[in-house]
C-alpha cells in the first residue's frame, strides 16, 4: 500500500452542515437556502463561478447583514471540527511511508481554509480538490486525475475512503480499492 485517499466532510471533518446551523440561528428555513446550494454552488465547486460573487446576491434573502467574507468566516469556522483520532492514524501511516491525500469536492475559499487554517497542507501529502481539477466526485475525470498525478499504475497501491456510496461506486469502476467510511473502525490498514 502506497497511497490512501480520504474524503473531507464526514470522514476527516465531522460537523453539522452550516446551512442547518444557520437556519437554527436565524429562524429561516433551509428551503430558502436550497436553490443556492443545489444549483449555483455546484458551479463554484468546479471553479466555473466564484463563491463570493455568486453568494452575495443571496445573503440579503438569508437575513445576513454583514459582509460576504464574514459569512464565509462563520461558515468555515463552524465546520472546523477535525477528527483528531483519524489525524493521529494518518500521522502513523505517513511515518510508515504511506502517502495520505485528501480527495474532496470544495470551492476555492474553503479549500484555502482547509489547507491553511485546518492544517491540511501539513497533515496530508496532497489535497486533490474539485475546484482545481475542474471535475467533482463522482465524475471519473476526478479520479483519473488523481491516478495520473500520483502516477498510479497498479490500483492495488491505493485505498480510498468516502462516506458517499455514489463516490465509492465511481471509484470502483476504475478499479480503485474504495471503502465506505462511517467510523475510524472502517480503516482496513493497520500498522
SULURUR-V578041 format. One record per residue. N is the residue number from 0. RES is the residue in three letters. NEAR is the number of other C-alpha atoms within 12 Angstrom. Layout:
n:N res:RES near:NEAR
n:N res:RES near:NEAR
//
This chain:
n:0 res:UNK near:24
n:1 res:UNK near:25
n:2 res:UNK near:35
n:3 res:UNK near:41
n:4 res:UNK near:42
n:5 res:UNK near:44
n:6 res:UNK near:39
n:7 res:UNK near:40
n:8 res:UNK near:31
n:9 res:UNK near:27
n:10 res:UNK near:34
n:11 res:UNK near:40
n:12 res:UNK near:33
n:13 res:UNK near:24
n:14 res:UNK near:22
n:15 res:UNK near:20
n:16 res:UNK near:22
n:17 res:UNK near:27
n:18 res:UNK near:29
n:19 res:UNK near:22
n:20 res:UNK near:22
n:21 res:UNK near:27
n:22 res:UNK near:21
n:23 res:UNK near:14
n:24 res:UNK near:16
n:25 res:UNK near:18
n:26 res:UNK near:16
n:27 res:UNK near:21
n:28 res:UNK near:18
n:29 res:UNK near:23
n:30 res:UNK near:17
n:31 res:UNK near:22
n:32 res:UNK near:27
n:33 res:UNK near:19
n:34 res:UNK near:17
n:35 res:UNK near:24
n:36 res:UNK near:23
n:37 res:UNK near:15
n:38 res:UNK near:16
n:39 res:UNK near:26
n:40 res:UNK near:29
n:41 res:UNK near:28
n:42 res:UNK near:27
n:43 res:UNK near:33
n:44 res:UNK near:32
n:45 res:UNK near:29
n:46 res:UNK near:28
n:47 res:UNK near:23
n:48 res:UNK near:21
n:49 res:UNK near:22
n:50 res:UNK near:31
n:51 res:UNK near:25
n:52 res:UNK near:21
n:53 res:UNK near:24
n:54 res:UNK near:29
n:55 res:UNK near:25
n:56 res:UNK near:18
n:57 res:UNK near:25
n:58 res:UNK near:25
n:59 res:UNK near:17
n:60 res:UNK near:19
n:61 res:UNK near:28
n:62 res:UNK near:21
n:63 res:UNK near:24
n:64 res:UNK near:15
n:65 res:UNK near:15
n:66 res:UNK near:19
n:67 res:UNK near:23
n:68 res:UNK near:20
n:69 res:UNK near:16
n:70 res:UNK near:27
n:71 res:UNK near:30
n:72 res:UNK near:21
n:73 res:UNK near:22
n:74 res:UNK near:24
n:75 res:UNK near:32
n:76 res:UNK near:23
n:77 res:UNK near:23
n:78 res:UNK near:30
n:79 res:UNK near:30
n:80 res:UNK near:26
n:81 res:UNK near:26
n:82 res:UNK near:23
n:83 res:UNK near:18
n:84 res:UNK near:19
n:85 res:UNK near:31
n:86 res:UNK near:28
n:87 res:UNK near:17
n:88 res:UNK near:26
n:89 res:UNK near:34
n:90 res:UNK near:24
n:91 res:UNK near:20
n:92 res:UNK near:27
n:93 res:UNK near:24
n:94 res:UNK near:16
n:95 res:UNK near:17
n:96 res:UNK near:16
n:97 res:UNK near:25
n:98 res:UNK near:28
n:99 res:UNK near:39
n:100 res:UNK near:38
n:101 res:UNK near:40
n:102 res:UNK near:45
n:103 res:UNK near:44
n:104 res:UNK near:39
n:105 res:UNK near:37
n:106 res:UNK near:36
n:107 res:UNK near:31
n:108 res:UNK near:30
n:109 res:UNK near:35
n:110 res:UNK near:34
n:111 res:UNK near:22
n:112 res:UNK near:24
n:113 res:UNK near:35
n:114 res:UNK near:26
n:115 res:UNK near:18
n:116 res:UNK near:21
n:117 res:UNK near:26
n:118 res:UNK near:21
n:119 res:UNK near:32
n:120 res:UNK near:20
n:121 res:UNK near:20
n:122 res:UNK near:31
n:123 res:UNK near:36
n:124 res:UNK near:28
n:125 res:UNK near:27
n:126 res:UNK near:36
n:127 res:UNK near:40
n:128 res:UNK near:38
n:129 res:UNK near:36
n:130 res:UNK near:32
n:131 res:UNK near:26
n:132 res:UNK near:30
n:133 res:UNK near:28
n:134 res:UNK near:30
n:135 res:UNK near:33
n:136 res:UNK near:35
n:137 res:UNK near:26
n:138 res:UNK near:25
n:139 res:UNK near:26
n:140 res:UNK near:22
n:141 res:UNK near:29
n:142 res:UNK near:41
n:143 res:UNK near:29
n:144 res:UNK near:25
n:145 res:UNK near:37
n:146 res:UNK near:30
n:147 res:UNK near:16
n:148 res:UNK near:16
n:149 res:UNK near:25
n:150 res:UNK near:15
n:151 res:UNK near:23
n:152 res:UNK near:17
n:153 res:UNK near:18
n:154 res:UNK near:27
n:155 res:UNK near:19
n:156 res:UNK near:23
n:157 res:UNK near:33
n:158 res:UNK near:37
n:159 res:UNK near:46
n:160 res:UNK near:42
n:161 res:UNK near:39
n:162 res:UNK near:29
n:163 res:UNK near:26
n:164 res:UNK near:20
n:165 res:UNK near:19
n:166 res:UNK near:32
n:167 res:UNK near:31
n:168 res:UNK near:25
n:169 res:UNK near:27
n:170 res:UNK near:35
n:171 res:UNK near:27
n:172 res:UNK near:19
n:173 res:UNK near:28
n:174 res:UNK near:24
n:175 res:UNK near:30
n:176 res:UNK near:29
n:177 res:UNK near:34
n:178 res:UNK near:34
n:179 res:UNK near:29
n:180 res:UNK near:28
n:181 res:UNK near:21
n:182 res:UNK near:20
n:183 res:UNK near:28
n:184 res:UNK near:16
n:185 res:UNK near:19
n:186 res:UNK near:26
n:187 res:UNK near:19
n:188 res:UNK near:23
n:189 res:UNK near:14
n:190 res:UNK near:15
//
